[in-house]
Amino acid sequence: MKIYTRTGDGGETSLLTGERVAKDELRLEALGEVDELVAALGVAKAETAEPEVVARVAALQGELYRLMADLACAGADIGGAPAQLPGDAVDLLETAIDDYEAHLPPLKDFVMPGDTRASAALHLARTVCRRAERRVLSAARAHTLATEIPRYLNRLSDLLFVMARFVDRDQATADTTFKSQQ
């Protein structure tokens, strides 16, 4: 199978439903942002030495592919197919956040990313996640999307924040903050 199809040369592509849409259509914009998030998480995974964090990031990448499938079917009836993103996905993210935070000191100021390559990569993925959330919300105004999608991305950005802190917890410079930089 060839990677190129030439079917998108005119500025359109197909969703999973077969519907042809412009490549700059809101759902495609949201899909592109989530795809970028998957790639940013790949960088974070490559930079992280923590085996548990590497495994979690790999699992998150898989969930994001399921989320993209949900976006690519947004508003379509495809024979009653269930949503790809598990119904308890947001709850599981919250549990993971709580687990990581149990190993961290309370935060009293804004964190300045960049103490280690691993945490900087996780912070970058967090900001990409926030942008993806905004694009999904824009798409949700024009199309019927599962309400769990923006909630998932919102919570995922929180998880990436605490994971960035977690990978730096043993560093002498853990949690360099805005206040400590003044």
Salt bridges, closest charged atoms under 4 A:
GLU12 OE1 - ARG20 NE 4.00
GLU19 OE2 - ARG27 NH2 3.25
GLU25 OE2 - ARG27 NE 3.16
GLU25 OE2 - HIS143 NE2 2.42
GLU33 OE1 - ARG131 NH1 2.40
GLU36 OE1 - ARG131 NH1 3.00
GLU47 OE2 - ARG117 NH2 3.04
GLU50 OE2 - ARG169 NH1 3.07
GLU52 OE2 - ARG56 NH2 3.21
GLU94 OE2 - ARG155 NE 2.76
GLU133 OE1 - ARG130 NH1 3.35
GLU148 OE2 - ARG151 NH1 2.74
ASP158 OD1 - ARG130 NH2 3.21
ASP170 OD2 - ARG169 NH2 3.96
ASP175 OD2 - ARG165 NH2 2.57
